[in-house]
Each structure stands twice: as structure tokens, then as C-alpha cells.
Amino acid sequence: MRAGSQARLAAEWRRRTRENIKGEIDVTEDRLKEMRTELDTINSELLQLLSKRADVVERIGHLKHARGVSMYDPEREKEQLEKLVEENPGPFPDAAIRHLFKQIFQASLGLEDQQRKLLVSRARTVADTVVTVRGVEIGGGKPVIVAGPCSVETPEQMEKVGQLLNAQGITFMRGGAFKPRTSPYDFQGLGEPGLRMLKQTAQQFGFVTISEIMNPADVEMALQYIDVIQVGARNMQNFDLLKAVGSTRVPVLLKRGLSATIEELIYAAEYIASKGNEKIILCERGIRTYEKATRNTLDISAVPILKQETHLPVLVDVTHSTGRKDIMIPVAKAALAVGADGVMVEVHPEPSVALSDSKQQMNFAEFTAFMDALRAGQFIASAQPVNS
Ligand SMILES: [Mn+2]
């Protein structure tokens, strides 16, 4: 063979070899891509399975929790690991399988810890809950004043208080229609007609209303008239009532019981939240101690504690906690200074003839001085009439 054609053949051979190699590389690249896609799919499937497993673990957790049994069961865990090792098809060594599954078990237990945290707790929800009632916020950083008479008595009384609140730029009006009185012979409130009167006044001035409901059976009726349901101190552990208001989607003002600990108040709020209603406003209203200088002892430290432990807004009822008009201004200032989202006060056109709490309700002059003092100290914003 001539040298020229030999060189041509060699060149041809080299060209073909290059192409073959390139072809093989292309094939390898394609195969790799395919396998990577396969891995991605398996990862997604594993993730789906882990979520599915977590779902079952949660359901087991609920059942165990209801029975008061701990979620962590070392015996059961050991049993599961042994079974897995027995079934291990390879190529992972048994130790690796044990390690991997222990991690999965541990993550599931962590899931239960998260579950155990109360719905109302700060640990569960970091951000402050802002309860918005007909466009007005409680807990949004601007303190509110909730004011009104202890009891709704007459349309004239309500109209007078309405004018006063309106002139002071107050949006939240309180007024009791169902009164849990210490003595059965004391005025028990007007009931539904009282709520109707409250609503009429609210419509006239554009107020948002709060009133106490004592009976779970009255909740539905009350919703025709009021915007916020109050669960009073004496009903803080009326669990049927808590469940009933929890089943609504209406804001609830929950007062601390006369002898309730902060923890008990938080659990009472949890009853409401557990039914799906997290529009809860807590209210510190004084607790029973041996002190007689005040009607109750205002637990001022409860305010920052509740703000830390829960994500709910907190109000302070300065009227019932002190029972004394002469210290209402400094006490309200103290409440707002420690972080309360507002204060609740009682005001009546003629406290001396009021049908309930006559000694502690402020008259109009006292109330005006009260508001002036809070404004002067910049504890609340300047007045802006709701409806002038
Ligand atoms: Mn009262």
C-alpha cells in the first residue's frame, strides 16, 4: 500500500475514533441526566412518604395525648428499628439504617413538642394578634379606652353616655345587660332589651360594643346586638361558655377570674382558641387578696407576663380592679406603661343612683378629667370625635 493511502486510512481511523468517543460521552451524559432526574423523583417520593408518616404520627399523638400517655415509647421504637434491620435489603449497613430511622423518629417527637405548645402561646405564634372589630384595632399598638356604664339602664342614660364617649373620641362602648351579681336580690340586668338599647346607642354614634354573656344559650341571640362578647371574671372557667364563644368567629373579651392564676387564664383562653376562635382579648381585672384598701388587688405584673406568654392583646379593667375612683388615673397610667393594649372603665351620668357598682363608676366630670390626664401624659392619642 502506498504511503499516501495509508496516511489517509490512519486519518480516517482517528476521525472515527474521535466520533465514537464523543458519541460515548454524549450517551454517558444523557444517562447521567436521566439518573439524576430519577434521584430527584425518589427524593420527592421520600419526602411525600415522610410527610405521610408525620401525619400518622400526629394522629397517634392526638390519641395518646387524649389518654394522657407520653408520645415517646422507647420499646416501640426499638421494635420498629429491629424490624427495619431485619428487612434491610442493602446496600446500607444495618447501623446506617438504624441511624437514619432514629433521625426520623426524633423529628417526629419534635413535631409533637410543637403541637403541645398552646395555640394562644407566644411560643406558637410570635407575632402579636391584632383583634380588629369593625375596622377598629385592639393590640395594634394604639391603646384603646373601653368605657360605658356598669349596667344598661335606660335609653336616656345610654344616650348621655354615648354623647360623652363620642365627644372624647372613644369608639368602644361597654354596657352590661346580664349581670352576675353576688346577691340574687341585686339588679340582674335588663337582659335582651338591654342589649337592644346598647345597639341603638352604638348605631347612633358608630360605636363598637362589648357586653357580658353568661349563658352559652344566649350567645347566638347576643350576636344580633353586640360586636365583642365578654366572658366575665365569674365565668372564666365556665367551660361550656368558653366552648360556645370559641365556636363563633366573634371577638371575645376574657376576664381573669377573681381567684384565677395567670396560667388558668391562659388555659381558659386556650379553650376558646381550641374551638377555632383566636380573636381573644385578655383582661386583667384584679384578684382577691387580703388587702382591703382596694376592691381587688390589681395584678399589674400579669400584664407584661400575659404579653410575653401569649400573643393576645391585654386590657386592664381599672374600675373593678381598684373599686376606687380616686386612684383610677395613676392606675390606668401604670397599666398602659407596662404594656396594656387599653383600659376599661365604667362611667355613669349619675353614679349615685346607678343600679350596680354605684360607688366605683365615674361621673362625667371625673371621666373627662381621667381622659385629660391620660392625654396630657401621652398615654393615649388626642381626642377625635367618632361622629361630630
Ligand atoms: Mn361593674
Residues whose N, C-alpha, C, O or C-beta is under 5 A from the ligand:
A	BS01	MN	C150 D357
